[in-house]
């Protein structure tokens, strides 16, 4: 008999205090991996992007999900998504997302504007510097 990852996620959401987190995470990180993967998939579906895109936002520091075995609800909270949508509204196709998930976006609309808008961080400062210097070299050759 097998237990699906969806069933595990549902159990964690319903009974987070019933899980001996230190024991589970000490032996293996499988539970953490299942929860994070499920979270990335749900957020990707909500924002009409791929789970790979969600992962890249996390790696770039644009989206902040923290796994804390003492507070699993923080990983599953909507607050980081609200922050992403406020700070970087151009990352997602908002009309498409609203059409796909009107109830969720109605909740977001109630708290919209809590965070100030920001510009996207540069992926790799070295690459940006090299691109700038390459453009400069081309201009020097022309002159």
C-alpha positions in Angstrom: 0.0 0.0 0.0 1.3 3.4 -0.9 0.4 6.9 0.5 0.4 9.7 -2.1 2.3 12.9 -1.5 -1.0 14.7 -1.7 -2.3 12.7 1.2 0.8 13.5 3.2 0.4 17.2 2.5 -3.3 17.1 3.5 -2.3 15.3 6.7 0.4 17.8 7.5 -2.1 20.7 6.9 -4.7 19.1 9.1 -2.5 17.8 11.9 0.9 19.6 12.0 1.3 19.2 15.7 0.9 15.4 15.5 4.2 15.1 13.5 7.5 14.5 15.4 9.4 16.9 13.1 12.8 16.4 14.6 12.5 12.6 14.3 11.3 12.8 10.7 13.8 15.3 9.5 16.7 13.7 11.4 16.3 10.4 9.5 15.6 11.9 6.1 14.5 15.1 4.4 11.8 13.3 2.4 8.9 15.0 4.3 10.4 18.5 3.8 11.0 17.7 0.1 7.3 16.6 -0.3 6.0 19.7 1.4 8.2 22.1 -0.5 7.4 20.4 -3.8 3.7 20.5 -3.2 3.9 24.2 -2.2 5.9 25.1 -5.3 3.3 23.3 -7.5 0.4 25.0 -5.8 2.0 28.5 -6.1 2.9 27.8 -9.7 -0.7 26.9 -10.6 -2.0 29.9 -8.7 0.4 32.3 -10.5 0.1 30.6 -13.9 3.8 29.8 -14.1 5.9 26.6 -14.0 7.3 25.1 -10.7 10.7 25.8 -12.2 9.9 29.5 -12.3 8.8 29.5 -8.7 12.1 27.8 -7.7 14.1 30.4 -9.6 12.2 33.2 -7.8 13.2 31.5 -4.5 16.8 31.1 -5.6 17.0 34.7 -6.6 15.5 36.0 -3.4 12.3 37.3 -5.0 10.0 34.8 -3.2 10.6 33.9 0.4 9.3 30.5 1.7 10.9 29.3 4.8 10.6 25.8 6.1 10.5 25.7 9.9 9.6 22.5 11.5 8.2 24.4 14.5 6.0 26.5 12.2 5.0 24.6 9.1 2.2 27.1 8.5 4.7 29.7 7.5 5.7 27.6 4.5 2.1 27.3 3.5 1.1 30.9 4.2 -0.2 33.3 1.5 1.8 36.2 2.8 4.9 35.6 0.8 2.8 35.4 -2.4 1.1 38.7 -1.4 4.6 40.2 -1.0 5.8 38.9 -4.4 2.7 40.3 -6.2 3.1 43.7 -4.5 6.8 44.0 -4.9 7.1 42.6 -8.4 3.7 42.9 -10.2 5.2 42.5 -13.6 6.3 38.9 -13.0 2.9 37.4 -13.5 0.0 37.8 -15.9 -2.4 39.1 -13.3 -5.6 39.1 -15.5 -4.9 35.4 -16.4 -4.3 34.5 -12.8 -7.4 36.3 -11.5 -9.5 34.5 -14.1 -8.1 31.1 -13.0 -8.3 31.7 -9.3 -10.9 34.5 -8.5 -11.5 33.5 -4.9 -7.8 33.6 -4.0 -7.2 36.9 -5.8 -10.3 38.4 -4.0 -8.4 37.8 -0.7 -5.3 39.3 -2.2 -7.2 42.4 -3.3 -8.2 43.1 0.3 -4.5 43.4 1.3 -3.0 44.6 -1.9 -0.4 47.4 -1.7 1.0 46.4 1.7 4.5 46.1 0.4 6.3 48.7 -1.8 7.1 48.0 -5.4 10.7 47.0 -6.1 12.9 46.4 -9.1 14.1 42.9 -9.9 17.5 41.9 -8.6 20.2 41.2 -11.1 20.9 37.5 -11.4 24.6 37.7 -11.4 26.4 41.0 -10.9 29.6 39.7 -12.7 27.6 38.9 -15.8 25.9 42.3 -15.8 29.3 44.0 -15.4 30.8 41.9 -18.3 27.9 42.8 -20.5 28.4 46.5 -19.8 32.1 46.4 -20.5 31.5 44.4 -23.7 29.2 47.2 -24.9 31.8 49.8 -23.9 34.5 47.9 -26.0 32.2 47.9 -29.0 31.8 51.6 -28.7 35.5 52.2 -28.5 36.1 50.1 -31.6 33.6 52.3 -33.6 35.2 55.5 -32.3 
